[in-house]
Amino acid sequence: MFRHLPCLAVLALLLLVASPAAAQWREEPQTVSQALQMQAPAEEGDGMLPDLRGDLQPWQRALYKTITFQAVANATDLLVFDALIGGHPVLLGGFVVANAATAAGLYYGFEYLWQQEGPTLAETNETTLVKKSLLFQSVNSGRIFLLGYGLGATAPAAALLAGTVFVTDIAVYYANEYVWDVMQPLGIASTQQPPITASSIPVSYR
């Protein structure tokens, strides 16, 4: 019996060495399949570029949005001012000039800062636009109050002007933002990376 111990020992050693290798070759196809299933979605998610901000420079995008917003908002602001406060044509003209300058400056600065610090185009939706509109109009209302009061309106009349403009401008503001950032967010399609396929995932065979 003891004569066979060296042979048995060698046979056992060969089995121990061969078992991991065989297990590795049996598990290798499953490992590759899992890699293709698990890595591909993650890579595709990375390829979506969640920090997209469009194909326009921030200052350009802010400028164009300012122009489209002010083209409508200034007209509605003038109608509200004339209806609630009124006055001589010179006063109305002064309101148009002062309102256009201060509103454009506020909108441009707010929009530029939002593009740098706020949600990206890929993250923008109706909810974020509502929050953005409310935040902007809360600041804009103070500007309108000071403008109306500075042009001779009483404090209650200026407050009424600010409250009314809050309602009218928030509708204009939201519509402008929706068109720019939800309906037609420039640059998302053109700046995406090509999708990653299973064949492009490197797999190493041990």
Backbone bond lengths (Angstrom), bond angles and torsions (degrees), N, CA, C in turn:
res aa  C-N    CA-C-N  psi(-1)  N-CA   C-N-CA  omega(-1)  CA-C   N-CA-C  phi
1 M - - - 1.467 - - 1.514 111.22 -
2 F 1.363 115.41 -42.75 1.451 118.54 -177.37 1.521 112.27 -69.05
3 R 1.381 114.22 -18.47 1.459 116.39 178.17 1.522 112.04 -65.31
4 H 1.348 115.57 -29.02 1.485 119.95 -176.69 1.530 113.36 -87.49
5 L 1.320 118.75 -5.41 1.474 119.83 -178.09 1.519 113.01 -60.39
6 P 1.340 121.42 -43.11 1.478 119.20 177.85 1.512 112.15 -61.06
7 C 1.325 117.24 -39.16 1.479 119.70 179.38 1.520 111.25 -65.80
8 L 1.326 114.42 -43.08 1.468 118.16 179.20 1.523 111.20 -63.92
9 A 1.323 116.22 -38.01 1.462 119.78 179.92 1.525 110.93 -64.76
10 V 1.345 116.09 -43.52 1.465 119.86 178.54 1.517 110.62 -63.35
11 L 1.355 117.10 -42.21 1.463 121.13 179.40 1.518 111.36 -62.93
12 A 1.331 116.72 -41.65 1.466 120.45 178.56 1.519 111.24 -63.99
13 L 1.338 115.74 -40.15 1.470 119.73 179.01 1.521 111.29 -63.63
14 L 1.345 116.52 -40.49 1.461 119.60 178.42 1.519 111.61 -64.52
15 L 1.333 116.73 -38.89 1.476 120.18 178.35 1.517 111.35 -64.63
16 L 1.330 117.05 -40.27 1.461 120.21 179.63 1.512 111.70 -64.52
17 V 1.333 115.81 -37.82 1.468 119.68 179.86 1.516 110.71 -73.01
18 A 1.332 117.57 -38.84 1.463 120.62 -174.77 1.517 112.81 -76.45
19 S 1.341 117.25 -28.72 1.473 119.72 -175.35 1.520 112.81 -62.92
20 P 1.337 120.77 -49.61 1.486 118.97 177.34 1.510 112.98 -60.47
21 A 1.347 116.66 -38.56 1.460 118.73 -179.98 1.511 111.15 -64.61
22 A 1.336 116.19 -42.71 1.460 119.22 179.05 1.513 110.88 -66.28
23 A 1.336 116.36 -40.62 1.462 119.44 178.63 1.510 110.80 -63.34
24 Q 1.344 115.32 -37.06 1.464 118.63 179.26 1.515 111.16 -63.16
25 W 1.323 118.34 -43.66 1.456 121.25 -179.43 1.520 111.84 -69.89
26 R 1.337 115.68 -30.26 1.472 117.52 176.58 1.525 111.05 -72.30
27 E 1.344 116.74 -36.54 1.456 120.57 -176.35 1.512 112.54 -84.84
28 E 1.344 118.40 -17.67 1.458 120.75 -174.26 1.523 112.85 -58.96
29 P 1.374 120.66 -47.82 1.470 119.21 178.36 1.514 112.89 -58.63
30 Q 1.342 116.85 -38.64 1.459 119.40 179.13 1.529 110.68 -66.98
31 T 1.336 116.22 -38.31 1.466 119.75 179.11 1.527 110.81 -63.79
32 V 1.323 116.95 -43.18 1.457 120.76 178.98 1.515 110.35 -64.23
33 S 1.345 116.70 -42.94 1.465 119.97 179.73 1.512 111.37 -62.42
34 Q 1.329 115.73 -42.61 1.464 118.78 178.33 1.514 111.36 -64.76
35 A 1.330 116.92 -36.85 1.460 120.03 178.84 1.515 110.86 -62.34
36 L 1.350 115.46 -40.88 1.462 118.95 -179.72 1.517 111.38 -67.79
37 Q 1.351 116.48 -35.87 1.457 120.11 -177.33 1.513 112.12 -78.18
38 M 1.344 116.58 -36.42 1.458 120.19 -173.23 1.514 112.57 -89.92
39 Q 1.342 117.46 -34.47 1.458 119.17 -175.64 1.505 112.42 -83.16
40 A 1.332 117.86 -33.74 1.464 120.14 -174.80 1.511 112.81 -60.41
41 P 1.366 120.71 -47.94 1.466 118.32 179.33 1.508 112.80 -61.60
42 A 1.354 116.40 -38.20 1.462 118.03 -179.64 1.507 110.94 -65.30
43 E 1.351 115.86 -41.11 1.456 118.65 179.71 1.507 111.37 -66.35
44 E 1.357 116.65 -39.04 1.459 118.67 179.02 1.512 111.07 -64.18
45 G 1.364 116.15 -36.14 1.455 118.78 177.81 1.511 111.23 -63.82
46 D 1.377 114.99 -39.39 1.462 118.03 178.02 1.512 110.84 -65.92
47 G 1.345 117.42 -30.37 1.451 120.45 -177.86 1.512 114.12 -74.78
48 M 1.361 117.52 -7.19 1.459 120.14 -178.58 1.525 112.60 -79.49
49 L 1.332 116.44 -10.32 1.471 120.51 178.10 1.525 112.10 52.81
50 P 1.363 117.87 73.99 1.466 119.72 -176.21 1.514 114.19 -66.26
51 D 1.341 118.76 -10.26 1.453 120.04 -179.52 1.528 112.55 -96.15
52 L 1.328 116.97 19.09 1.465 119.53 -179.68 1.523 111.50 -59.25
53 R 1.304 116.71 136.92 1.456 121.35 176.83 1.526 110.96 -130.20
54 G 1.306 118.27 18.58 1.456 121.46 174.97 1.510 112.50 95.10
55 D 1.343 116.23 171.44 1.457 120.25 -178.18 1.515 112.12 -94.62
56 L 1.315 118.67 7.18 1.465 122.98 175.25 1.516 109.22 -100.80
57 Q 1.328 115.21 148.56 1.447 119.87 172.43 1.527 109.06 -65.01
58 P 1.341 118.61 149.85 1.468 120.12 -178.89 1.524 113.23 -53.94
59 W 1.334 117.29 -40.95 1.467 118.95 -178.40 1.528 111.02 -68.72
60 Q 1.348 116.92 -33.82 1.462 119.87 178.17 1.522 111.37 -68.39
61 R 1.322 115.29 -46.92 1.460 119.48 -179.20 1.523 110.88 -61.88
62 A 1.335 116.40 -43.06 1.461 120.44 178.42 1.527 111.08 -63.06
63 L 1.335 117.02 -39.42 1.461 121.08 -179.62 1.520 111.58 -65.41
64 Y 1.328 117.33 -47.60 1.459 120.86 -178.40 1.529 111.37 -64.87
65 K 1.324 116.19 -39.20 1.466 119.06 178.35 1.527 111.26 -68.89
66 T 1.320 116.19 -34.14 1.466 119.43 176.24 1.522 110.97 -62.62
67 I 1.320 116.80 -43.51 1.464 121.20 -178.58 1.522 110.93 -62.78
68 T 1.336 117.16 -47.21 1.466 119.57 -177.71 1.530 111.49 -67.79
69 F 1.329 116.90 -37.13 1.468 119.14 178.65 1.520 111.72 -68.47
70 Q 1.337 116.31 -47.43 1.457 120.16 -175.73 1.524 112.45 -67.99
71 A 1.315 117.36 -27.80 1.462 119.82 179.43 1.520 111.36 -59.94
72 V 1.311 117.31 -33.89 1.466 121.72 -179.85 1.526 111.22 -95.92
73 A 1.325 116.84 -44.92 1.460 120.58 -174.77 1.523 112.58 -62.99
74 N 1.325 118.07 -39.21 1.466 119.75 -179.75 1.521 111.29 -63.93
75 A 1.317 116.71 -36.64 1.469 119.82 178.95 1.527 110.64 -66.96
76 T 1.331 117.27 -44.81 1.469 119.65 179.50 1.527 111.24 -67.96
77 D 1.325 117.24 -36.71 1.466 120.04 177.82 1.528 111.14 -62.52
78 L 1.330 116.62 -40.69 1.459 119.97 179.04 1.520 111.23 -64.43
79 L 1.317 117.43 -42.21 1.463 120.88 178.49 1.523 111.11 -62.01
80 V 1.311 117.00 -42.16 1.468 120.54 179.30 1.525 110.68 -67.32
81 F 1.317 117.30 -43.23 1.464 120.89 179.39 1.523 110.92 -62.27
82 D 1.314 116.16 -44.15 1.463 120.00 -179.71 1.516 111.29 -65.20
83 A 1.347 117.16 -37.36 1.464 120.14 -178.49 1.529 112.38 -72.85
84 L 1.319 117.45 -35.98 1.462 120.49 -174.48 1.527 113.37 -93.98
85 I 1.317 117.37 -31.84 1.467 120.72 -175.97 1.516 110.91 -118.87
86 G 1.330 116.88 -49.72 1.458 120.40 178.29 1.518 111.94 65.19
87 G 1.329 114.86 -162.08 1.461 119.85 179.42 1.508 111.86 130.82
88 H 1.294 114.25 -171.04 1.456 122.39 -178.99 1.533 109.95 -65.45
89 P 1.347 116.74 149.66 1.476 118.72 177.22 1.517 113.52 -54.10
90 V 1.345 116.87 -32.12 1.462 119.11 177.49 1.535 110.53 -63.46
91 L 1.343 115.85 -40.16 1.457 120.16 177.98 1.527 111.03 -64.11
92 L 1.333 115.79 -42.63 1.466 119.81 178.53 1.529 110.82 -63.97
93 G 1.334 115.37 -39.73 1.459 118.90 177.61 1.523 111.68 -64.04
94 G 1.334 115.21 -41.01 1.463 119.10 177.34 1.524 111.45 -62.80
95 F 1.339 116.26 -37.88 1.457 119.26 177.85 1.522 110.92 -64.75
96 V 1.320 116.98 -42.49 1.469 120.44 -179.55 1.519 110.32 -59.57
97 V 1.323 117.19 -47.07 1.470 120.81 -177.75 1.521 111.04 -65.85
98 A 1.348 115.44 -49.52 1.467 119.22 -177.75 1.525 111.29 -65.73
99 N 1.313 116.79 -39.78 1.463 120.17 -179.20 1.523 111.13 -67.16
100 A 1.324 116.68 -42.14 1.471 120.13 -179.38 1.526 110.85 -63.07
101 A 1.330 116.52 -43.74 1.469 119.99 -177.14 1.523 111.81 -68.09
102 T 1.336 116.62 -48.97 1.464 119.50 -176.74 1.531 111.94 -71.31
103 A 1.329 117.14 -37.69 1.472 120.02 -179.86 1.518 110.98 -67.84
104 A 1.326 116.93 -42.26 1.465 120.05 179.44 1.524 110.77 -63.69
105 G 1.339 116.73 -42.60 1.457 119.91 178.85 1.518 112.10 -63.11
106 L 1.339 116.51 -42.31 1.454 120.78 179.65 1.523 110.86 -66.48
107 Y 1.325 116.53 -46.30 1.461 119.88 -177.94 1.526 110.95 -63.37
108 Y 1.329 116.13 -46.47 1.468 119.25 -177.79 1.525 111.08 -61.30
109 G 1.325 116.53 -47.41 1.464 119.83 -179.49 1.520 111.93 -62.90
110 F 1.321 116.45 -42.78 1.458 121.05 179.63 1.527 110.52 -63.77
111 E 1.336 116.55 -45.58 1.454 121.06 -177.92 1.526 111.54 -66.07
112 Y 1.309 117.11 -41.74 1.477 120.44 179.51 1.526 110.36 -62.58
113 L 1.333 116.15 -44.24 1.465 120.00 179.33 1.523 110.82 -65.50
114 W 1.326 116.81 -38.20 1.464 120.57 179.88 1.533 110.63 -64.42
115 Q 1.303 117.15 -38.92 1.463 120.12 178.60 1.521 111.95 -64.87
116 Q 1.321 116.51 -29.65 1.456 120.08 -179.56 1.523 112.03 -82.54
117 E 1.337 117.56 -37.43 1.455 121.19 -170.60 1.526 113.92 -115.25
118 G 1.328 118.33 -19.93 1.457 120.95 -175.18 1.506 113.17 -86.37
119 P 1.335 117.53 -172.05 1.467 121.70 178.19 1.520 111.55 -59.91
120 T 1.320 116.20 148.26 1.448 120.82 177.67 1.522 109.73 -77.84
121 L 1.333 116.22 173.93 1.462 120.06 178.01 1.521 111.28 -61.67
122 A 1.329 116.56 -37.89 1.461 119.72 179.58 1.521 111.98 -66.29
123 E 1.321 117.44 -24.33 1.465 121.99 -178.60 1.522 112.92 -97.13
124 T 1.326 117.12 -5.97 1.461 120.95 -175.20 1.522 111.09 -78.85
125 N 1.321 116.09 134.07 1.456 122.26 175.47 1.517 109.28 -147.87
126 E 1.338 117.10 -171.94 1.456 120.51 -176.19 1.529 111.66 -62.63
127 T 1.320 117.07 -35.90 1.468 120.37 -178.88 1.521 111.67 -66.47
128 T 1.324 116.31 -45.77 1.464 118.87 179.14 1.524 111.13 -65.38
129 L 1.342 117.39 -32.25 1.461 119.96 178.98 1.525 111.40 -69.50
130 V 1.332 117.42 -36.33 1.467 120.24 176.73 1.522 110.37 -62.80
131 K 1.326 116.58 -45.88 1.467 120.46 178.92 1.521 110.89 -63.03
132 K 1.318 116.28 -41.94 1.460 120.16 179.57 1.524 110.81 -64.14
133 S 1.333 117.02 -43.04 1.466 121.14 -179.13 1.523 111.18 -63.53
134 L 1.323 117.13 -43.44 1.466 120.94 179.66 1.527 111.09 -64.99
135 L 1.323 116.54 -40.19 1.463 119.68 179.58 1.525 110.73 -65.04
136 F 1.328 116.34 -44.80 1.463 118.88 -179.36 1.523 111.09 -64.30
137 Q 1.318 116.87 -45.29 1.467 119.33 -176.26 1.523 112.63 -69.49
138 S 1.322 117.27 -26.39 1.465 118.61 175.64 1.529 110.72 -65.46
139 V 1.331 116.37 -34.29 1.473 120.45 175.72 1.523 110.30 -78.63
140 N 1.313 116.60 -40.50 1.460 121.30 -177.58 1.523 111.82 -65.11
141 S 1.330 117.28 -32.41 1.462 120.17 179.44 1.525 111.63 -62.66
142 G 1.328 116.09 -37.93 1.461 119.42 176.49 1.516 111.58 -63.83
143 R 1.311 116.07 -39.05 1.468 120.27 177.91 1.527 110.95 -63.75
144 I 1.328 117.22 -44.08 1.463 121.25 -179.98 1.528 111.21 -64.70
145 F 1.338 116.77 -40.81 1.462 119.82 178.91 1.528 110.77 -60.98
146 L 1.321 116.60 -47.99 1.468 120.21 -179.66 1.527 110.99 -64.55
147 L 1.319 116.96 -36.20 1.460 119.78 179.84 1.518 111.16 -67.38
148 G 1.331 116.68 -46.98 1.465 119.80 178.43 1.518 112.37 -63.55
149 Y 1.324 116.44 -42.08 1.464 120.32 179.51 1.520 111.14 -66.79
150 G 1.317 115.76 -36.97 1.460 119.79 179.56 1.522 113.01 -69.68
151 L 1.332 116.59 -23.97 1.468 120.33 178.74 1.522 112.60 -92.41
152 G 1.322 117.29 13.20 1.452 120.20 171.45 1.511 116.04 106.50
153 A 1.310 119.33 -1.10 1.453 120.67 178.70 1.526 110.26 -75.16
154 T 1.329 116.20 151.36 1.454 119.61 175.27 1.534 109.33 -71.73
155 A 1.324 116.18 165.53 1.462 120.00 -179.13 1.530 111.68 -60.45
156 P 1.352 119.58 -44.92 1.474 118.46 177.08 1.531 112.38 -62.70
157 A 1.343 116.95 -40.27 1.466 119.56 179.63 1.525 110.76 -66.16
158 A 1.322 116.88 -39.54 1.459 120.45 178.27 1.528 110.83 -66.54
159 A 1.338 116.55 -36.97 1.461 119.93 177.66 1.526 110.60 -66.99
160 L 1.347 116.50 -40.10 1.465 120.15 177.02 1.525 110.52 -64.12
161 L 1.325 116.46 -39.57 1.462 120.92 177.20 1.528 110.67 -61.49
162 A 1.315 116.31 -45.78 1.467 120.41 -178.96 1.527 111.25 -64.09
163 G 1.334 116.22 -41.38 1.462 119.24 179.83 1.516 112.61 -66.05
164 T 1.326 116.54 -39.63 1.466 120.18 179.89 1.524 110.75 -69.12
165 V 1.321 116.04 -43.39 1.465 119.83 178.92 1.533 110.38 -64.33
166 F 1.328 117.15 -32.12 1.464 120.00 176.51 1.524 110.39 -56.81
167 V 1.332 116.18 -43.55 1.470 120.60 -178.40 1.526 111.11 -70.22
168 T 1.326 116.43 -47.06 1.469 119.09 -176.60 1.524 111.94 -70.40
169 D 1.324 116.69 -42.58 1.463 119.73 -176.75 1.524 112.48 -71.88
170 I 1.325 117.51 -30.74 1.459 117.78 -178.96 1.522 110.66 -68.33
171 A 1.337 116.43 -31.75 1.466 119.34 176.10 1.523 110.56 -68.53
172 V 1.335 116.22 -43.15 1.464 120.54 178.66 1.523 110.23 -65.99
173 Y 1.318 115.66 -42.73 1.467 120.35 -178.08 1.522 111.00 -62.88
174 Y 1.325 116.76 -47.34 1.470 119.85 -178.31 1.527 110.77 -63.04
175 A 1.334 116.88 -42.28 1.466 119.79 179.81 1.524 110.67 -62.57
176 N 1.325 116.93 -42.12 1.464 120.56 179.31 1.526 111.24 -63.40
177 E 1.324 116.25 -43.45 1.461 120.46 179.40 1.524 111.07 -66.35
178 Y 1.321 116.89 -39.51 1.457 120.53 -178.30 1.526 111.24 -63.06
179 V 1.325 115.88 -43.32 1.459 119.76 179.82 1.524 110.52 -64.07
180 W 1.320 116.88 -43.38 1.456 120.90 -175.86 1.528 112.78 -74.32
181 D 1.329 117.08 -44.34 1.460 120.10 -167.26 1.523 115.00 -104.52
182 V 1.321 118.82 -15.99 1.465 120.86 -179.66 1.520 111.29 -114.14
183 M 1.326 116.99 -51.32 1.462 119.78 -177.90 1.523 112.16 -71.83
184 Q 1.336 116.91 -40.32 1.465 120.16 -174.84 1.523 110.23 -140.54
185 P 1.343 117.96 67.86 1.470 119.17 177.68 1.518 110.61 -77.12
186 L 1.306 117.87 98.03 1.455 122.92 -173.97 1.516 111.46 -58.69
187 G 1.326 114.70 138.35 1.446 120.05 168.50 1.503 116.13 97.54
188 I 1.328 119.75 -13.90 1.455 119.02 -175.95 1.523 110.83 -65.72
189 A 1.337 116.91 -48.51 1.466 119.55 -177.23 1.518 112.29 -67.89
190 S 1.328 116.79 -35.88 1.457 119.76 -173.69 1.512 113.19 -78.88
191 T 1.352 119.07 -19.89 1.453 120.85 -175.54 1.519 113.04 -106.94
192 Q 1.323 118.33 3.86 1.446 119.53 177.80 1.525 110.54 -71.68
193 Q 1.328 115.87 146.93 1.444 120.73 173.70 1.518 109.07 -76.48
194 P 1.345 118.51 153.22 1.454 119.82 177.89 1.521 110.63 -60.53
195 P 1.343 117.66 144.19 1.466 120.18 -178.49 1.520 111.50 -62.90
196 I 1.314 115.67 146.76 1.451 122.07 -179.14 1.522 108.73 -92.34
197 T 1.312 116.67 128.07 1.452 121.98 179.84 1.511 109.95 -106.02
198 A 1.344 115.04 169.75 1.469 119.11 -178.27 1.516 111.58 -61.48
199 S 1.334 116.89 -34.21 1.460 119.97 -177.92 1.514 113.07 -68.99
200 S 1.349 117.41 -18.44 1.460 120.23 -178.43 1.521 112.88 -90.87
201 I 1.360 117.45 -1.23 1.447 120.39 -179.15 1.518 109.35 -89.45
202 P 1.309 117.94 120.98 1.475 119.26 -179.57 1.511 111.58 -68.88
203 V 1.320 117.37 133.44 1.471 123.22 177.04 1.513 107.49 -126.61
204 S 1.313 116.06 126.66 1.460 120.45 179.01 1.516 109.97 -103.03
205 Y 1.320 116.69 133.76 1.458 123.00 178.36 1.519 108.53 -99.73
206 R 1.292 114.92 120.86 1.460 119.43 -179.51 1.536 110.67 -80.33
